[in-house]
Amino acid sequence: MLAARRDAGSLVEIEVAETVLFDTQRSQRDAWMNFPTRVGPLLAAELGIDADKLVEALTTHVHQLLDDLGEPDADFAAQREG
């Protein structure tokens, strides 16, 4: 039954799922890490403020956000029970 579900695309190997999730989260983290230097100067120009100070402030807040998110703690067993 498991083989049939895997062949139908209903199941994936845990290693594949881990790799996909890891790569997706890394991509999200990288996007956030690049956000301050990409958007900061544009916002500073719109607001008429110093770009370096804004980028520094945004970087601090982005790092705090990423620290708060921490490591994902997925509980797949709970999903099966529900």
N, C-alpha and C positions, 0 to 999 in steps of 0.2 A: 504494500500500500504506500509506504514512504517513497519507494522508487517511482511509482506512478505519479504521485504528487510532485516529486522533484522534476520528473520529465514534463509535467504539465506546467511547470513554472510556479507552482504554489510554495515550494520549499527551496531554500538555497543553503549551501554549506555555510557553517558559522564563520569560517575563515574568510569567505567571500563577503559576507555581511559586515564583519569587522573591518575589512579593508575599505569597503565602500563608505561606511560610517566614519572611519578615521580620515579618509581623504576628503570627505565632505566637510567635516568639522575643521580640518586644517585649512581648507579653502576659505571657510567663513572667518577663521581667526586671522588669516593673512589679509583678507579684505578689511577687517576692522583695524588691523595694525597699520595698513596703508591709508586709512581714512583721514587721519589728521593732516598728513603732508599733502594729500590730494585735494582735500576740501578746505582746509584751514586758510590757505592764501586767498581762495575765492571768497570765503566768508569775510575775511579781514578787509578785503578790498571793498566789498559791499557795505561793510559797517564803518569803514574808514579808521580801522585800528591797526596796530602793529601785528604783522603776520607772524613773526617769530613767537610773540607772546601767546597768540591764539593757538598756534600749532602746539606749543608746549603745554598749554592748558588742556587742549583736546587729547593730547597723547596721555597725559596723566589720567584723565577720566576714562579713556578707552582701556588703558592697562588695568584700572580698577574694575571696570566692567568684566574684562576677561578673567581677572582673578576671582571675582564674585561667582562667575559661571563655573569655574573650576573644572574638574574632571567630570565627564558625564557618568551618571550612576544609573544605568538602565536596568530595570528589573523585568526581564522578559517572562519570568515565571508568573508574575502577577497578571500579565496580559493574557496568558493561556487560561488562567482560572476565571477571568471575567468574561 
